[in-house]
Amino acid sequence: MSTMNKMVKLRKGIRECDEHSANIKEKPQPTRGNFDFDIWTQKSENLNQIDSQWLTSDTLRHTIAIKGIRKRKIPATLHKKPSVVSPIEIPHPGTSYNPSYDDHQKLLHEVAEKEQKLMKEEAHLNRVTTKMFKKVSAETQDKVWMKESSEGLPLNTNDKEIKSEEENDNDDPNRISINPPVKNMKKTLVKRRKQREQKKLAFEMKNKKLEKKKIGDMYKLRFLEKNISKIEEKQKILRNKREKIKAIKSSEPKVLAKTKFEPAEPDFKMGNELSGNLRNADPTGNLLKDRYKSLQQRNIVAPSTRVLKRNKAKVKKYIKADHKITMPSTK
């Protein structure tokens, strides 16, 4: 009877599935090119039957997947900006075609400071690399190499004699060992008893000190409170410092590739190049480069270098022996 009941239930389930699929097929399908309905406003009947009030998004997605409805999960990074830097930064007032004297001087001062910093770094690298090593002739270099290579080698005959004497001393047959013989001296009962008493006394002294320290700590509560407050203040300062560093790093570009991000050079004009009106002003900068640098700074595009020429491997070309065409010699 049990097998019969199982068979009946199975057939009933199959029949229900077939009826459900038949009902779906009987529904009027939209004709091609007919746009009199909105697919985004339509909702499935199975989805309306589910009470999603107490269900999380993952649970709801799992439930509707069983009922034959597919719902894509939106990535969490979709609603999160890759950087806090604004897409369009306000340019320096000194870059205007008709700037004020103070703004223009500030811009020139900033550009000069950056240039001095770069020159200082270049001079430092030159000092610690190129100027650090002296030029040596080939003969002197060979002598130094010979001296360094022969360091520690027994070049004198006296060293050989000393070594031979040491070997002869070690080969003495009458000598058994370098160290004197060790005697098995066992502890007496008196020594063992005294050792136990000393251990017991040390343990009692340790407990007495611990109890004394507990009593003394009761009178040190004020000092402990001061120490705790100092530690908390120190932790607060460090926490604020970490938050500031985190805020600074959030505005900096992340490492997305092996190439380091380099900010674009500032556009500026000297005093004699300023025209004072927009009609006679010469164009400066490149809008496409500016936007590309902005994408790199906002962690949308990885920094890269422009490759003008690709180094291709040289392929050796030759003609096979059976492919050679020998022309008859003409006389």
RODOGU-804543 format. One record per residue (C-alpha): z, y, x; residue in one letter. Coordinates in steps of 0.001 Angstrom, whole numbers, padded with zeros to 6 digits, always signed. Layout:
BEGIN
ZYXA ...
END
This chain:
BEGIN
+000000+000000+000000M +000788+002367+002833S -002697+002017+004311T -004234+002610+000879M -002226+005821+000431N -003333+007039+003842K -006955+006358+003024M -006651+008211-000284V -005056+011231+001405K -007744+011258+004086L -010541+011155+001520R -008845+013901-000471K -008633+016130+002605G -012276+015516+003472I -013294+016333-000093R -011352+019622-000029E -012984+020639+003254C -016416+019851+001852D -015707+021877-001279E -014529+024825+000810H -017647+024763+002992S -019846+024439-000116A -018196+027479-001690N -018854+029489+001446I -022510+028468+001423K -022869+029367-002267E -021764+032950-001616K -024678+035383-001545P -025662+036030+002048Q -026828+039531+002992P -030549+039870+003396T -031966+041015+006679R -032357+044778+006860G -030052+045423+003897N -027174+047728+004905F -025478+048378+001567D -022096+047031+002712F -019595+047763+005459D -018643+044766+007589I -015521+046497+008913W -013981+047002+005481T -014425+043379+004448Q -011392+041166+004882K -011127+037432+004632S -009253+035838+001750E -007307+033669+004166N -006176+036746+006053L -004883+038379+002854N -002867+035278+001993Q -000929+035411+005283I +002269+037452+005186D +002070+039266+008521S +005146+041416+007990Q +007403+039352+010234W +004746+037934+012549L +003926+039191+016003T +000349+039808+017068S +000196+036576+019087D +001630+034498+016218T -000791+036039+013745L -003741+035377+016041R -002658+031753+016423H -002255+031333+012647T -005615+032779+011674I -007356+030780+014418A -006258+027584+012654I -007744+028877+009402K -011104+029447+011057G -010886+033203+011638I -011426+034532+015135R -009748+037716+016255K -010119+039094+019753R -007150+040311+021714K -007460+043891+022897I -006524+044182+026592P -003395+046185+027298A -005189+048252+029941T -007584+049656+027332L -005090+052248+026102H -003737+053020+029568K -005330+055572+031852K -005899+054459+035452P -004576+057766+036798S -002650+060828+035670V -005089+063160+037411V -007056+065308+034989S -010811+064606+034840P -011730+068231+035489I -009513+070138+037883E -009307+073916+037801I -011045+075300+040906P -009390+077700+043291H -009714+081354+042219P -011111+082189+045650G -014243+080119+044983T -015438+082600+042349S -018638+084586+042946Y -016577+087774+042681N -012996+086872+043737P -010154+089216+044436S -009264+089975+048035Y -005947+088070+047957D -007443+084944+046360D -010292+084866+048849H -007942+085266+051803Q -005681+082482+050499K -008662+080148+050239L -009795+080940+053774L -006243+080445+055029H -006035+076980+053414E -009399+075966+054866V -008336+077171+058325A -005075+075205+058139E -006917+071990+057238K -009364+072503+060082E -006551+073105+062568Q -004824+069938+061392K -007986+067894+061949L -008472+069415+065402M -004868+068600+066289K -005291+064959+065236E -008507+064666+067223E -006849+066138+070316A -003937+063735+069934H -006247+060715+069742L -008154+061937+072775N -004912+062391+074699R -003479+058951+073938V -006744+057039+074441T -009355+058599+076728T -007133+060731+078955K -004463+058059+079198M -006475+055850+081567F -007599+056842+085042K -010969+056147+086586K -010649+053542+089348V -013292+052401+091814S -014532+048807+091860A -012855+048003+095213E -009477+049296+094087T -009801+047393+090844Q -010512+044148+092747D -007469+044690+094968K -005205+045312+091994V -006564+042243+090234W -006004+040090+093341M -002458+041372+093697K -001613+040735+090045E -003195+037277+090055S -001354+036143+093200S +002022+037287+091919E +004612+034492+092254G +002525+032175+094429L +004154+030740+097636P +002097+032556+100248L +004664+032443+103118N +005627+029309+105121T +009354+030139+104878N +009262+029497+101149D +007807+026039+101751K +010569+025169+104248E +013301+026267+101829I +011806+024152+099076K +011578+021075+101323S +015267+021443+102275E +016265+021651+098622E +014306+018494+097862E +016030+016649+100725N +019454+017676+099404D +018607+016377+095962N +017471+013008+097384D +020915+012191+098880D +021761+008586+097729P +025555+008958+098189N +025754+011826+095735R +026257+010550+092178I +026477+013771+090194S +026817+017492+090655I +029778+017835+088269N +033141+016171+088959P +034054+013017+086977P +035542+013613+083536V +038863+011989+082584K +039663+010914+079041N +042877+012897+078463M +044265+012193+074970K +046703+014491+073194K +050305+013389+072984T +052290+013216+069735L +054243+016331+070691V +051034+018320+071156K +049662+017126+067839R +052908+018069+066033R +052927+021535+067599K +049279+021993+066667Q +050050+021146+063014R +052968+023572+063005E +050792+026349+064433Q +048118+025781+061765K +050721+025828+059003K +052275+029006+060391L +048876+030716+060635A +048092+029781+057013F +051432+031204+055821E +050872+034433+057756M +047430+034783+056212K +048843+034405+052685N +051590+036944+053409K +049015+039473+054638K +046920+038897+051528L +049884+039494+049210E +050855+042579+051167K +047301+043888+050876K +047332+043382+047097K +050489+045456+046789I +049028+048136+049054G +045801+048314+047036D +047766+049321+043961M +048651+052592+045694Y +045035+053132+046802K +043489+053487+043354L +042840+057206+043848R +041042+056582+047099F +039040+053781+045501L +037987+056082+042659E +036837+058678+045179K +034846+056080+047081N +033231+054808+043884I +032297+058345+042837S +030779+058995+046271K +028742+055800+046067I +027522+056715+042577E +026486+060191+043727E +024626+058707+046660K +022852+056232+044387Q +021930+059050+042003K +020393+061072+044848I +018428+058050+046037L +017274+057330+042482R +016002+060885+042070N +014283+060650+045423K +012547+057409+044428R +011421+058945+041143E +009926+061927+042972K +008092+059635+045387I +006840+057572+042452K +005583+060709+040690A +003761+061819+043848I +002193+058386+044353K +001048+058212+040732S -001225+061208+041334S -002623+059756+044565E -005634+057405+044548P -004874+053701+044851K -006299+051336+047442V -009239+049706+045657L -011355+048850+048698A -011199+048703+052472K -012663+052214+052620T -010047+054929+052354K -010544+057723+049862F -011417+061013+051501E -011254+064156+049361P -014272+066406+049241A -014392+069402+051522E -013558+072670+049734P -016414+075011+048913D -015934+078490+050308F -017879+081533+051406K -017181+084108+054032M -016671+087735+053112G -020193+088791+054099N -021724+085998+051963E -020164+087193+048699L -022710+088883+046446S -020446+090236+043725G -022704+089195+040846N -023889+085875+039490L -027587+086699+039766R -027604+087076+043545N -025010+084331+044210A -026215+081340+046228D -025349+077900+044788P -022622+076001+046643T -021480+072415+046318G -022987+069499+044455N -022027+068697+040881L -022953+065013+041183L -020845+064550+044324K -017957+066380+042700D -018002+064047+039676R -018314+060974+041891Y -015316+062056+043970K -013383+062667+040758S -014104+059101+039614L -012874+057782+042951Q -009738+059908+042806Q -008949+058668+039282R -009248+054980+040349N -012315+054358+038195I -014752+053768+041070V -013788+052196+044394A -014398+054406+047457P -017374+053341+049539S -019628+054567+052300T -023310+055187+051939R -025396+052486+053618V -028696+053955+054787L -029970+050953+056729K -029126+047313+056241R -028961+045100+059297N -031072+042086+058472K -031040+038959+060573A -034073+038583+062805K -036077+035554+061765V -038002+033778+064463K -041562+033093+063358K -043782+030465+064873Y -046722+028269+063882I -046285+024532+063693K -048439+022372+065919A -050152+020623+063009D -050876+023972+061332H -052648+025542+064278K -056341+026155+063861I -058262+025783+067073T -061576+027551+067061M -064406+026043+069082P -065136+027963+072214S -068469+029746+072186T -070511+029877+075345K 
END
